[in-house]
Amino acid sequence: MSEVSIRPAMPERDAPAVYALIERYRATLALWMAGIVKPRSVADTEAFLWRQVQGNEEGRCAHRLILVDGEIAGSCSLHGISQAHCYARVGYWLADCHVGKGAMLRALTQLLDQAFGELGLHRVELGCAPENVRSCKVAESLGFRLEGELRDAQWLNGRFWNMRCYGLLAEEWKKRE
């Protein structure tokens, strides 16, 4: 089994590898994530990673790169962190070559441990289109509860998509087996 870990980005060092993954899997990523496919060069990617570092430092987010056997394989993040409401939203992407091998579940387990541990969050939300079957399966495998579906809640690839809203509470995470 592969070793999966997460860590904050080091923009100057990581930008070439992150950009290479985005380029290689741009078509798949573009299906569900408009933001991740915006970088069009290593320099764009480095600037994107610096914005993530700044957000981490300001406590607005917790962006992490996913490493599989020490190589960058994707990213996961807590964004929209509200200290006042002890809340955040989770987002993630993984290179196609690592999909279906449990890497995302292991990476998000580490991120959720941080969310409900050191960050002291009470609630984490996850939103995805019902047609994004893999993402829905990730949410359900981690114990997120489907709380509803928002109609035409996201604009992507020239059309509106519904968004399933999943929620996970700290006590639910801590009770898992």
BAFI-3210 file (N, C-alpha, C; in Angstrom, 3 decimals, decimal comma, padded with zeros to 6 digits):
// residues 177
n [1|2|3|4|5|6|7|8|9|10|11|12|13|14|15|16|17|18|19|20|21|22|23|24|25|26|27|28|29|30|31|32|33|34|35|36|37|38|39|40|41|42|43|44|45|46|47|48|49|50|51|52|53|54|55|56|57|58|59|60|61|62|63|64|65|66|67|68|69|70|71|72|73|74|75|76|77|78|79|80|81|82|83|84|85|86|87|88|89|90|91|92|93|94|95|96|97|98|99|100|101|102|103|104|105|106|107|108|109|110|111|112|113|114|115|116|117|118|119|120|121|122|123|124|125|126|127|128|129|130|131|132|133|134|135|136|137|138|139|140|141|142|143|144|145|146|147|148|149|150|151|152|153|154|155|156|157|158|159|160|161|162|163|164|165|166|167|168|169|170|171|172|173|174|175|176|177]
n.u [000,841|000,493|002,203|000,575|000,501|000,013|000,823|001,660|002,039|005,140|005,784|007,833|009,357|007,416|005,753|006,456|005,904|003,208|002,017|002,625|001,052|-001,515|-001,553|-001,262|-003,599|-005,628|-008,039|-009,710|-009,798|-011,040|-013,669|-015,031|-013,856|-013,351|-011,579|-009,063|-007,982|-007,154|-004,424|-001,913|000,722|003,961|004,699|002,175|001,084|002,815|002,213|-000,455|-000,086|001,320|-000,749|-002,315|-000,608|-000,540|-003,239|-003,307|-001,574|-003,040|-005,163|-007,511|-007,842|-006,837|-004,753|-003,439|-000,978|-001,282|000,592|001,777|003,603|005,693|005,585|004,004|000,536|-001,909|-004,306|-005,761|-008,091|-009,177|-011,422|-012,749|-012,748|-014,265|-013,668|-015,370|-017,713|-016,782|-016,323|-015,876|-015,332|-014,647|-012,390|-011,017|-008,704|-007,366|-004,781|-005,495|-004,152|-003,946|-006,444|-009,047|-007,597|-007,592|-006,144|-007,193|-009,086|-007,394|-005,810|-007,742|-008,665|-006,505|-006,570|-009,112|-008,732|-006,988|-008,723|-010,791|-009,294|-006,565|-007,427|-009,878|-012,491|-016,067|-017,794|-017,709|-018,209|-019,101|-019,404|-020,768|-021,473|-024,266|-023,761|-021,072|-019,922|-017,737|-016,790|-019,015|-019,055|-016,652|-017,304|-019,398|-018,081|-016,368|-018,059|-019,639|-022,788|-025,533|-027,210|-028,873|-029,866|-028,885|-030,435|-029,251|-026,801|-024,134|-021,975|-020,538|-018,524|-020,148|-022,780|-025,404|-025,236|-026,660|-025,995|-024,935|-025,169|-023,173|-022,574|-020,456|-019,956|-017,942|-018,255|-019,311|-017,194|-015,277|-016,419|-016,265|-015,315]
n.v [-001,182|002,217|005,065|007,791|011,232|014,590|018,046|021,552|023,705|024,502|027,022|027,867|025,563|023,563|024,349|023,626|020,804|020,679|022,182|020,541|018,295|019,450|020,198|017,674|016,365|018,068|017,967|016,140|017,367|019,758|019,044|019,262|021,253|024,415|026,387|025,178|024,677|027,049|028,064|028,636|028,314|027,604|029,792|031,033|029,019|029,011|031,547|031,103|029,112|030,653|032,368|030,523|029,835|032,308|032,495|030,309|031,251|033,425|032,172|031,743|029,545|026,117|024,875|022,015|019,972|016,819|013,967|011,043|008,347|010,157|011,828|014,590|014,467|015,667|017,879|019,038|020,858|023,026|025,544|028,885|029,141|029,741|031,114|032,181|030,715|028,176|026,552|025,173|024,630|021,848|020,970|019,261|017,556|015,058|013,503|011,608|009,127|008,203|007,791|005,876|004,234|004,654|006,825|009,461|009,223|008,627|010,929|012,945|012,062|012,703|015,500|016,098|015,205|017,233|019,406|018,938|018,594|020,187|022,629|023,008|022,932|022,706|021,917|020,660|021,201|019,805|020,157|019,017|018,199|016,118|014,453|014,078|011,479|010,127|012,019|012,312|009,741|009,745|011,619|010,260|007,921|008,927|009,534|011,801|013,402|013,486|016,418|017,860|019,194|021,715|023,619|024,377|025,571|025,957|027,234|025,901|024,952|026,142|025,820|025,553|023,661|021,361|021,156|018,893|018,942|018,150|017,373|017,245|016,653|017,448|015,656|013,434|012,708|012,027|009,786|007,793|004,584]
n.w [000,000|-000,757|000,680|002,084|002,561|003,830|003,328|003,791|000,935|-000,674|-002,433|-004,422|-004,754|-005,242|-007,352|-010,130|-010,201|-009,385|-011,411|-013,610|-013,047|-013,181|-015,883|-017,125|-016,349|-016,964|-018,488|-017,105|-014,553|-015,210|-015,534|-013,092|-011,545|-011,847|-010,880|-010,350|-012,810|-013,861|-013,682|-016,095|-016,469|-015,013|-013,491|-013,008|-011,442|-009,260|-008,186|-007,507|-005,526|-003,645|-002,838|-001,521|000,610|001,930|002,714|004,464|006,472|007,410|008,552|007,187|005,652|005,117|003,264|001,679|000,160|-001,403|-000,967|-002,466|-001,774|-001,411|-003,636|-005,261|-005,599|-005,706|-004,164|-001,081|000,897|003,517|003,334|003,589|006,331|009,389|012,340|014,210|013,916|013,971|011,654|008,353|004,802|002,710|000,110|-002,752|-004,937|-007,114|-008,918|-011,830|-012,041|-009,479|-008,521|-007,026|-005,381|-002,704|-001,792|-001,600|000,455|002,623|002,698|003,197|005,653|007,284|006,995|008,051|010,665|011,502|011,189|013,081|015,287|016,011|014,831|015,941|014,887|014,544|012,574|009,255|005,860|002,680|-000,748|-003,800|-007,224|-008,035|-010,169|-010,044|-009,222|-008,028|-006,157|-004,495|-003,434|-001,977|000,039|001,378|002,183|004,102|006,131|005,977|006,086|003,913|003,429|001,868|-001,353|-003,457|-005,897|-009,144|-008,230|-008,823|-011,321|-014,079|-016,732|-018,710|-017,890|-015,376|-012,383|-010,083|-006,541|-004,214|-000,726|001,878|005,300|008,191|011,554|014,431|016,629|015,340|013,701|015,612|016,761|014,898|013,628]
ca.u [000,000|001,250|002,190|-000,115|000,673|-000,353|001,674|001,488|002,856|006,329|005,518|008,945|009,768|006,325|005,001|006,619|005,228|001,767|001,608|002,709|-000,151|-002,671|-001,469|-001,467|-004,966|-006,492|-009,368|-010,494|-010,001|-011,962|-015,050|-015,679|-013,134|-012,923|-010,477|-007,774|-007,438|-006,801|-002,990|-001,507|002,181|004,567|004,626|000,789|000,902|003,543|001,421|-001,614|000,374|001,622|-002,034|-002,718|000,245|-001,026|-004,500|-002,959|-000,997|-004,099|-006,175|-008,723|-007,899|-005,781|-004,449|-002,405|-000,694|-001,356|001,750|001,695|004,989|006,582|005,381|002,764|-000,506|-003,130|-004,396|-007,003|-008,070|-010,299|-011,496|-013,845|-012,728|-014,847|-013,376|-016,558|-018,724|-016,074|-016,846|-015,116|-015,715|-013,516|-012,256|-009,922|-008,530|-006,325|-004,393|-006,203|-003,371|-004,057|-007,862|-009,523|-006,624|-007,718|-005,279|-007,980|-009,660|-006,334|-005,416|-008,806|-008,684|-005,499|-007,059|-010,234|-008,137|-006,515|-009,886|-011,521|-008,311|-005,843|-008,175|-011,024|-013,741|-017,239|-018,518|-017,077|-019,156|-018,564|-020,405|-020,390|-022,583|-024,695|-023,137|-019,678|-020,144|-016,551|-016,736|-020,099|-018,625|-015,653|-018,029|-020,143|-017,106|-015,781|-019,082|-020,432|-024,218|-026,203|-028,156|-029,785|-029,340|-029,204|-030,679|-028,482|-025,977|-022,772|-021,821|-019,332|-018,526|-021,224|-024,134|-025,624|-025,307|-027,101|-024,903|-025,271|-024,537|-022,863|-022,025|-019,832|-019,731|-016,783|-018,575|-019,471|-015,844|-014,575|-017,076|-016,098|-014,482]
ca.v [000,000|003,461|005,996|009,037|012,282|015,936|019,111|022,840|023,900|025,350|027,451|027,859|024,179|022,688|024,839|022,834|019,509|020,913|022,580|019,363|017,484|020,161|020,071|016,286|015,927|019,245|017,615|015,548|018,384|020,781|018,571|019,622|022,268|025,506|027,141|024,499|024,646|028,401|028,289|028,278|028,251|027,363|031,068|031,153|028,027|029,488|032,641|030,429|028,473|031,709|032,816|029,500|030,008|033,499|032,114|029,462|032,107|034,294|031,347|031,677|028,249|025,158|024,187|020,997|019,110|015,387|013,236|009,589|007,864|011,312|012,619|015,363|013,749|016,451|018,771|019,085|022,100|023,595|026,949|029,594|028,850|030,749|030,861|032,570|029,660|026,884|025,949|025,300|023,780|021,056|020,770|018,333|016,972|014,043|013,076|010,408|007,906|007,798|007,635|004,517|003,467|005,023|007,952|010,622|008,957|008,741|012,343|013,705|011,652|013,541|016,882|016,189|015,121|018,581|020,293|018,713|018,568|021,432|023,826|023,130|023,160|021,931|021,448|020,766|020,939|019,379|020,312|018,488|017,895|014,720|013,712|013,821|010,277|009,835|012,951|011,931|008,512|010,154|012,230|009,237|007,008|009,594|009,737|013,017|013,150|014,285|017,307|018,453|019,483|023,067|023,650|025,326|026,300|026,213|027,456|025,206|024,462|026,706|025,506|025,438|022,302|021,241|020,833|018,152|019,507|017,160|017,947|016,352|017,326|016,965|014,472|012,308|012,306|011,399|008,506|006,814|003,421]
ca.w [000,000|-000,864|001,803|001,756|003,559|003,382|003,867|003,098|-000,263|-000,729|-003,805|-005,378|-004,967|-005,660|-008,516|-011,362|-010,100|-009,349|-012,759|-014,476|-012,790|-013,740|-017,345|-017,531|-016,059|-017,112|-019,005|-016,018|-013,521|-015,713|-015,444|-011,839|-010,777|-012,722|-010,290|-010,388|-014,167|-014,308|-013,932|-017,450|-016,506|-013,704|-012,755|-012,524|-010,387|-008,086|-007,608|-006,908|-004,291|-002,669|-002,277|-000,554|001,788|002,628|003,360|005,612|007,520|007,934|009,190|006,376|004,998|005,426|002,010|001,796|-000,988|-001,128|-001,474|-002,507|-001,807|-001,469|-004,858|-005,262|-006,321|-005,711|-003,009|-000,311|001,665|004,248|002,952|004,225|007,768|010,269|013,753|014,968|013,829|014,045|010,445|007,108|003,675|002,240|-001,327|-003,032|-006,267|-007,154|-010,265|-012,265|-011,834|-008,067|-008,189|-006,810|-004,602|-001,303|-001,431|-001,192|001,775|003,623|002,796|003,859|007,057|007,954|007,003|008,996|012,001|011,808|011,295|014,321|016,362|016,286|014,415|016,825|014,168|014,955|011,380|007,938|004,775|001,392|-001,795|-005,115|-008,122|-007,950|-011,269|-009,670|-008,423|-007,214|-005,039|-003,580|-002,753|-000,988|001,160|002,107|002,796|005,264|007,155|005,784|005,935|002,889|004,110|000,899|-002,688|-003,907|-007,334|-009,964|-007,269|-009,299|-012,750|-014,505|-018,110|-019,515|-017,423|-013,942|-011,833|-008,697|-005,635|-003,002|000,469|002,904|006,521|009,165|012,827|015,178|017,425|014,411|013,281|016,733|017,068|013,819|013,988]
c.u [000,889|001,155|001,560|000,092|000,204|000,599|001,347|002,427|004,077|006,374|006,679|009,362|008,678|005,629|005,228|005,867|003,710|001,283|001,637|001,487|-001,388|-002,688|-001,832|-002,927|-005,985|-007,905|-010,254|-010,798|-011,043|-013,419|-015,759|-015,019|-012,604|-011,674|-009,127|-007,176|-007,061|-005,304|-002,578|000,008|002,687|004,482|003,222|000,559|001,618|002,768|000,182|-001,226|000,738|000,335|-002,541|-001,910|-000,230|-002,333|-004,277|-002,477|-002,049|-005,216|-007,488|-008,920|-006,779|-005,562|-003,301|-002,213|-000,821|-000,137|001,479|003,109|005,971|006,429|004,039|001,739|-001,816|-003,124|-005,740|-006,938|-009,340|-010,316|-012,739|-013,909|-013,306|-014,537|-014,595|-017,592|-018,119|-016,447|-015,856|-015,751|-014,467|-013,569|-011,048|-009,873|-007,333|-006,042|-005,044|-005,466|-003,440|-005,505|-008,188|-008,610|-006,641|-006,893|-006,085|-008,580|-008,605|-005,887|-006,474|-008,968|-007,684|-005,982|-008,201|-009,760|-007,619|-007,700|-010,554|-010,592|-007,730|-006,593|-009,448|-012,348|-014,839|-017,904|-017,664|-018,132|-018,415|-019,688|-019,901|-021,643|-022,980|-024,047|-021,665|-019,682|-018,954|-016,492|-017,835|-019,697|-017,571|-016,352|-018,696|-019,199|-016,479|-016,800|-019,847|-021,890|-024,779|-027,298|-029,133|-029,101|-029,827|-029,345|-029,848|-027,542|-024,562|-022,756|-020,498|-019,516|-019,772|-022,630|-024,188|-025,742|-025,914|-025,885|-025,464|-024,492|-024,405|-022,296|-021,469|-019,533|-018,580|-017,103|-018,798|-018,106|-015,130|-015,163|-016,845|-015,184|-013,118]
c.v [001,250|004,273|007,304|010,011|013,602|016,932|020,410|022,926|024,761|025,844|027,356|026,440|023,348|023,100|024,007|021,499|019,671|021,294|021,390|018,458|018,139|020,019|018,663|015,866|017,052|018,880|017,022|016,582|019,413|020,344|019,134|020,779|023,367|026,198|026,481|024,505|026,025|028,604|027,769|028,254|027,917|028,638|031,305|030,227|028,464|030,618|032,082|029,798|029,507|032,254|031,802|029,629|031,202|033,190|031,234|030,322|032,999|033,508|031,256|030,308|027,358|024,329|023,218|020,294|017,670|014,740|011,740|009,086|009,016|012,198|013,338|014,681|014,529|017,419|018,614|020,332|022,275|025,052|027,576|029,328|030,043|030,348|031,185|031,454|028,261|025,994|026,105|024,410|023,046|020,945|019,890|017,980|016,030|013,680|011,737|009,117|007,395|007,533|006,149|003,637|003,832|006,223|009,148|010,400|009,109|010,182|013,149|013,300|012,491|014,980|017,052|016,019|016,492|019,524|020,174|018,636|019,937|022,692|024,026|023,395|022,248|021,274|021,645|020,387|020,554|019,529|019,753|018,209|016,428|013,851|013,405|012,648|009,974|010,736|012,648|010,691|008,818|010,711|011,157|008,260|007,600|009,868|011,035|012,603|014,064|015,092|017,970|018,677|020,857|023,057|024,732|026,193|026,585|026,293|026,837|024,700|024,884|026,361|025,507|023,964|022,389|020,906|020,093|018,762|018,416|017,887|016,870|017,163|016,672|015,691|013,237|011,783|011,546|010,039|007,439|005,676|003,498]
c.w [000,000|000,414|001,334|002,905|002,960|004,027|003,144|001,898|000,045|-002,174|-004,787|-005,738|-005,638|-006,952|-009,778|-011,320|-010,095|-010,746|-013,718|-014,284|-013,388|-015,255|-017,800|-017,390|-016,192|-017,562|-017,909|-014,947|-013,942|-015,631|-014,219|-011,097|-011,691|-012,183|-010,459|-011,794|-014,693|-014,530|-015,312|-017,614|-015,107|-012,864|-012,204|-011,333|-009,113|-007,406|-006,903|-005,569|-003,224|-002,040|-001,253|000,735|002,606|003,360|004,573|006,776|008,177|008,619|008,438|005,756|005,523|004,169|002,237|000,464|-000,517|-001,761|-001,391|-002,735|-002,053|-002,688|-004,795|-006,168|-006,412|-004,546|-002,325|000,557|002,469|003,853|003,577|005,717|008,535|011,703|014,608|015,009|013,856|012,863|009,301|006,036|003,205|000,715|-001,588|-004,508|-006,223|-008,601|-010,594|-011,933|-010,399|-007,633|-008,011|-005,986|-003,123|-000,875|-000,936|000,189|002,861|003,799|003,548|005,317|007,843|008,066|008,012|010,433|012,429|012,038|012,660|015,529|016,592|015,875|015,236|016,126|014,692|013,742|010,139|006,908|003,509|000,382|-003,105|-005,937|-007,973|-009,034|-011,006|-008,681|-007,517|-005,985|-004,014|-002,776|-001,687|000,247|002,014|002,811|004,051|006,372|007,055|005,563|004,843|003,562|003,149|-000,428|-003,116|-005,426|-008,009|-009,123|-007,737|-010,826|-013,166|-015,924|-018,895|-019,086|-015,895|-013,560|-010,440|-007,848|-004,427|-001,846|001,516|004,115|007,432|010,417|013,573|015,953|016,557|013,972|014,396|017,105|016,008|014,264|013,366]
res [m|s|e|v|s|i|r|p|a|m|p|e|r|d|a|p|a|v|y|a|l|i|e|r|y|r|a|t|l|a|l|w|m|a|g|i|v|k|p|r|s|v|a|d|t|e|a|f|l|w|r|q|v|q|g|n|e|e|g|r|c|a|h|r|l|i|l|v|d|g|e|i|a|g|s|c|s|l|h|g|i|s|q|a|h|c|y|a|r|v|g|y|w|l|a|d|c|h|v|g|k|g|a|m|l|r|a|l|t|q|l|l|d|q|a|f|g|e|l|g|l|h|r|v|e|l|g|c|a|p|e|n|v|r|s|c|k|v|a|e|s|l|g|f|r|l|e|g|e|l|r|d|a|q|w|l|n|g|r|f|w|n|m|r|c|y|g|l|l|a|e|e|w|k|k|r|e]
***
